[in-house]
């Protein structure tokens, strides 16, 4: 593993409560149409930086945008839809000098047998979102 590790959603919340920064790496469309994590109860706000652009290509400015938004000494908790893109983002952030964790299950989690994302993930584990 080339990043700090994988965190269950509840453990990710604990890391955020201890001062880590949440970085949501989904697309603008996902933020708009699916929802976003709400960490305001922790007196924090998530950072939104797309790992992939809406056309499916990698965001070539990801690290530049991350470095502009979050100091390198601040631990990161990275979140995507299901916990796959956030692994790649955590690896890139780690290579850039961050301590970066991936949120297992992501924001929406894995699909059920009907394709609905209702089994697990940030929002299905009842962590705050809007």
Phi, psi and omega in degrees: 000131183251033174211176190292335178145176179256140181236135169296154182308315180296323177290324175300317178302318179298319177297320178295319178297332179275000174117359177290161178256132176276126177242114179268116187257014178287181180274163176304320179298320178294317179299318184287316189263340184252327181123172181224152177293146180245108179250020181297332177297341178262012185055044182221167174226141176289156173259133182249111178222119181292132171281313174249142175282167184298342176273003177093350179278156177295146177281108183291347181256012184308305183295321178299316179293321178297312181296329177287334186263329188223128176297147185297337181279352181274125177294148182245144170240113185259138187227135171228200183292312186231001179096019179256305178299326181292336173294312179299319179293321178296321178296316179294317180296320178298316178298335180271003174105003178273158165265110189235132178246152175255139175270114175299146178076343178066200182282318184257337180084190183277149178285149174279187184294346178261358180091002179275139181267080184233006187273317187203197182095170184312303187286329179280349173265010175066031169278154187297138176200164175213000000 
